Amino acid sequence: MKNGFFKSLPFRLLVGIIIGVALGLILGGYWFGGALASESVMKVIVSIKNIMNQFIMFCVPLIIIGFIAPSITKLGENASRLLILALILAYVSSLLAALLSMTAGYAIIPNLPIVAQTEEAGLPVDIFGLEIPQIMPVMSALVIALLLGLAATWTKATTTIKLLDEIQRMVLIVVSKIIIPILPFYIALVFCGLGYNGTIAQQLPAFLGIIVIVLVGHFIWMAVLYGVAGLYSHKDPKEVFRHYGPAYLTAVGTMSSAATLSVALECAHKSKVLRSDMVDFGIPLFANIHLCGSVLTEVFFCMAINVMLTGSLPPLGTMILFCVLLGIFAVGAPGVPGGTVMASLGIVTSVLGFGAEGTALILAIFALQDSFGTACNVTGDGALTLILTGYCERHNIAEQKDLSVNL
């Protein structure tokens, strides 16, 4: 367990942040009386950071197409009334969690000690100037992904469906083997810049406060989900979530809904109010498509970072559009740590207008607390499964032996 933690992405990101901040403070002259300050070294660091950012942004449209389109085809192959209901429940939960986080952001963030700054302020210019343009705009990639997935499903285009599945595996390899491994280095270079220009010392108290607020938000949303599930099903929701302790702790440790699946199934089957067929159907499905905790986290973090970079919160219309689209991206997010924010980088840049500093900050802060977002996702799955159980009983749907969906 200890070795697993030291190899995990959050630990590597934490090390990257510490090293980056320390190097930035040294190069900026805040430590050692300025004797080691070096603008020429920072020019190289800024240039390398920009190249990494260009590569990550280039991959964003590929990630969108590679995950959204195949996810639609896989769900379409198994279309049924219960599947459609499950999809609606997962999307509505994520959307409402995002809107709750947005409302809290407008109420709380103006009172946090966030100091506005100009992006890239005080940093040397990029000496390389290398540009890697995206193959298409982000919103074009989203529309293509939706149309490809729907058209392939409607026409039963088996060759295209297999091709999209292969593309998804290829993109996942790129994410897992290239993007995720370089993230700690990229984050280290970004935080080196924040240390160099003195930003990190100003923003650290705000970062810590934001993380605590988000954790509280997770428990509030879980309480809402279980309360609604209990009212709809006319069953005691405590008989579900009281068994979820092991699953929550496992999710915190693994940061992966897939790795937590066996424990979540065991916990859900212990409940006396959940139908066995709904557990076997709902828990594996929601593990892939229900990301309420991750969505809630990302919305609040994005709003706070926007204040840091621009001095103001995003317009209400912009945030509502962001929340609506984020729910779609969450359904097709890759199964890697920080998958939700990785899949949604496109709308972070296109809708919110984040540049290199903003995307790096959201990647770093999100990944550091991703384990708690995953735990919220997993625990919330029990509430949605309780709603499915209530739906089956209300509509006299007989218990089925082999009800499942392959994702």
Helices and strands as residue ranges (DSSP letters): H 2-7, H 9-27, G 32-34, H 39-77, H 81-108, G 109-111, H 138-154, H 158-174, I 175-179, H 180-196, H 199-233, H 238-241, H 245-254, H 257-269, H 276-289, H 292-310, H 316-331, H 339-343, H 345-350, H 356-368, H 370-394
